[in-house]
């Protein structure tokens, strides 16, 4: 039963993961100065460079997931990016007690996303992907 759902589920998973990254990256384009300020406020070095890098990773990585192109590499890059961002921006152990619960939820949500991205890197994008088409495989219905 699940074998017949493998490709639509892989596509749905890629699209849902991309939904986290594409809007965030596109939002950084219109709010670049604010993003730089926010990154600087948490003590990350070179906030302008970090903002530009985050924008590129989120937009290009999100598009790669949507298309299923360079999927395994994109998933690994996004996993590393999400892990680093989680420690900088959702460090629940370093915030006042009244903010810890929501920050902790955001931190562990991101850790779960990293897990999903690692599964995607391990098992690939599924048949409904550019990666599959470039490999010369026939796309099953």
Secondary structure, 3 states (H helix, E strand, C coil): CHHHHHHHHHHHHHHHHHHHHHHHHHHHHHCHHHHHHHHHHCCCCCHHHHHHHHHHHHHHHHHHHHHCCCHHHHHHHHHHHHHHHHHHHCCHHHCCHHHHHHHHHHHHHHHHHHHHHHHHHHHCCCCCCHHHHHCCCCCCC
